[in-house]
Amino acid sequence: MHTVAVLALDQVVPFDLATPIEVFGRTRLPDGRAPYRVRICAISPTVDAGSFTLRAPYGLDGLLDADTIVLPGCADVTATVPGEVVDTLRRAYAKGSRLASICSGAFILAATGLLDGRRATTHWMATGALAARYPEIDVDPDVLYVDNGRLLTSAGAAAGLDLCLHLIRRDHGSAVAADAARLSVMPLEREGGQAQFIVHDQPPTPRGSLLEPVLTWMQENAVRDLSLEDIAARAGMSTRTLNRRFREQTGTTPLQWLHRNRIRQAQYLLESTDHSVDRIASQVGFGSPTAFRDRFKRVVGTSPQGYRSAFQKAS
């Protein structure tokens, strides 16, 4: 039987901790047998989980003979990972264990150095911090999970479910994984990555800057077919100067800023109306539905229809 060890450190995120326990613990093979045994491991028997305290039946030694080790996230991503945890995880990996992190558990895995030179992900709100602290890691903020063979990382919260189902599919095939997905009331495959869950605010308008009037004008006229020359003329500067000022004050180009504004408007319409995708494309200023669909998928990570299916408010 495959042993899944879940590491519970102080301030563990309860959702991240419960996900592998429930998903692997409830998985069944076609003949009804349980393919996984799940154990909870910790530094000390008592673990502070924030809103409650739990008792872990296994110490860190329980990680060393595990086939898979799952690292749930902790509330404070700036906390130093205890040296004994780092050493134990390295020893377990050297012995052949598979290590998988959920959400900010990527910071625990990163502390081992095992992710250096590899691609990884974490919750989209923490990807910048992960990349800054561990520059050797190729942090991908857009995906639900990354599979590097024996090293896997997932994005936030529900992406841990995607990762666990992916591991079950790897171990026992799609039929067993599909059954586990039904028990979790989850699709076995979700369209798009975590980019679809990132809240794309309206592009920033630096208050009091020289660009503020033209940014306001662009937002009010986003439905028009605006060219770089149109924007530069409105700003009273050359296209070259306009591009430089935009880079300095918004971190992007005029046309990218405009497209992002249009996509944010489209997200709102997809969530709040029953307008067709073609109509929304026209409403927000795209010249063709095809161009709109292509741009939307690049920015959001899923199709307009996929986004609507996931996020449209019930009437």
N, C-alpha and C positions, 0 to 999 in steps of 0.2 A: 504493500500500500504506500502511496505517495504521501510523504509528510510535508505539510505546509506549516511553517513556523511564522507567527506574526509577532513582531517586536513592538512592545508597548513601553515607550519612554514617558517620563513625566510630561504633562501637558499634551498628551496625545490627543489628536482630533477624533472624537468618538465615532463620527461617520466613517472616517478612513479605517478605523480599527474594526468596525462592525462589518464592513463590506466583504473582506476576504473570509471572515468567519462564517458569514451567512452564505455567500456564494459557493465556496468550496465545501462547506459543511453540508449543504443540501444537495449537492450534485450526486446523481445516481447513474450507474451504467445501465444498459438495456436489460440486464438480468436482475436489476434491483440492488446490486452491491454498491457500496460507497467506495469510490476510488481514492478519496483523500481522507487523511486524519489531520485535524487542525489543532495546533497547540499555541498558547500565548506565552511568550517569553519576555522577561524583564530583568533589569539589573537587581532589583529587590522585590520581595513578594508584593509590596503595596505600591500602587501606581496612582499618582494624582492625575486624573483625567479632567480636571477643571470643575465641572458641575457635579462630579461624583468621584469616588475612589474605588479602584478595582484591585482584586488580588490575582496575581499571575501565578499559575502552578509550576512554571518552569523558569529557571535562571537562564543566563546567556549560554550556558553549555547546551541548552536545548536547541540552539541554532546550528550547532556543529554537525549534527547528523541529519539535518533537514534537507529534503530535496529542493524545496522552494522556500525562500525567506521573503516575507512581505514587510515593507517598511512604511507604515502609515505616517502621515504628516504630523507635525507638532505645531502648537499655536504660535510659538516664537521661533521664527526661522533664523534669528540672529544668535540663538543659543549655541554654545559650543557643544559639539557631539562628544560625549565621554570617550576617552582614549580606549577604554576596555571594550566599548561597543565597536569602535573602528577596527581594533585588532581582531575581535571575534568575527566580524563580517569578512575581513580579508582572509582569515583562516578558513572560514566556511567556503568562500569562493574558490580558494586554492584546492579544497577537497572536492569541488564539483557542484556545489550548491548553485541554484539559480536565484538571483536577487532581483526583486521587483519593488519599485517605490510607487506610492500613491500620493498625489498632490505634493505638498512640501516635504514629503519623505525623500524627495530627490536631494535635498540638502544633506540628509544623513548619508545617502549613498555617495554623493559627491565628496564627502569628507574622507572617504576611503581611498580616493584617488583612482578608483576603478573606472570612472567615467571619463577620465582625461583622454582627449583625442577622439571621443565618441559623441554621437548625437544624443540629446536627451530633451525632456520637457518637464514642466511642472505647471502649477496653476498659473494662468496668464498674468495675474497680478504680481506674481513672484518671479517671472522669467528674467526681468531686468536685474533683480538682486542676485539670482543664481549665476547669470552671465558675468556680473561684476565681480562676484566673490571667487568664481572658478572660471577664469577666462580660457582655460584649456578645453572646456566643454563647449561643444557646438549646440547651443540652446535653441530649440525650435518652439516658438510660442503658439504655433497655429494648429498643432496636431493633438489628438486625444491621447495617443500613447506612442512610444518609440520602442521597437523590439530590436535589441542588439544581440540576440541569441540568449545568453545567460545573464544579461543585464537589461532590465526593462524599466521604463519610467512612464508615468501617466500624468495627465493634467489633473485639474481639481475635481473634488467631490465625485460626481457621477461617472467621471472618466475612469475611476477606479473599477467600476463595474465593467466597463468596456475592456479594461486590461485583464481582469479576472476571467471573463468569458473568452478572451483571446487565448489565454493560457490553457483553459480547458479544451478549446478547439485544437490547440497544438498537441495536447497530451492525448486526447481521446476522440478527436474528430468532430465534425459539424453537428451530427445528430445529438450527441451528448451535450454539446455546447448549446444547441438550440433548446433542448429541454431545460437546461439550467437558466437560459435567458427567459423562458416562459415563467419559470418559478419566480424570477426576479422582476417580472413584468417589464422586461427590457427587450428592445430589438437586438438581434445578434450583431447586426451591423448598423451603425448610425451614419447618416450622410453628413459629410463635412467634418471639419476639425473644430477645435475649441475657438477658432476665430469667430464662429457664428455666435458665441456666447459673450464675446467682448462687447461692452457697451461703447459704441463709437460716438463720442460726444460731438457736438457741432465743432468744426475746426476752430482753433483758438483765434480770437480777435484781440491783438495786443492793444489794450486801452491806452489812448493818448499817443500812439505811435503814428508815424506818417502814413502807414498802410491802413489805419482804421477806417477812413472813409471809403476806400476802394473795396475793402473786405465786406463792409456793410452793403455796398452796392452790388457786389458779386452774389452775396447771399440773397438779396432781394430779386436779382435777375438771373438766378441759376437756371431757370427754365429756358432762357434764351440760348441760342447757339453762339456762345462767346468764344472768341479766339484770343490768343495771347496778345495779338495786336490791339484788339478791342480793350482788353484790360489795361494794357500799357497806356493807351490813349486816355482812358478814364483817369489813370493815376498821374498822367502828365509826365511820363518818363519813358525812356527807351526800354525795349524788351529785355535787353541785357541788364540794365540797372534794376528793372522790376524783378527779374529772376534772382539777382543778388540780394535785394532787399527782402524778398520772400524767404530765401534760405536763411538769412540772418534772423528774421523776426518770427517765422512760423516753422522753420525746419523742413519745409517742403517747397514745391514749385507752385506757381499760380494755378495751373491746370489740375495738378494733383489735389490741391486744396479744394478746387471747385468740384471735382469728381467725388471727393470724400463728403462734401456737403450734400451733393445729390443722392449719394448712397444712403446717408443718414435719413434724408427725407423719405426715400423709398422704403427703408426699414419701418418707419412710422406708418406709412400707408399700407404696407403689407400686414402689419400688426392690427391696424384699426379699421380697415375698410375691406370690402369685397371686390374692389376694382381689379380688373384683369391685369396680368403682368404687363401686357402691351400698353394698356392705358397708363399704368404707373410709370412706365419707361418714358412716355411722352410728357406726363405731368411733371416729372423731375428734371426734364431737359435733355434726355438722350435722344439722339437722332434716329436710332433704330432699336427695336427690341433685342436684336442679337447683340448689339454693342452693349446694351444695358445688362443683359444676362452675363456676358463675358466679364464685364467690369465688376458686377456684383459678386460673382463667384471668386474673383481674384481678391477682393477686399474682405468679404465676409466668410469665405470658405465653403459655401454651399450655394445652391441655386436659389433664386427668388421664391420658387414654389416650395422648395425644401424648408426655407426659412419661415415661410408663412405657415406651413404645416406644424412646425415646432413652436411658433410663438404667437400665432394669431389669437387674440383674446376671444374667449367664448362670448357669444351674444346673449 
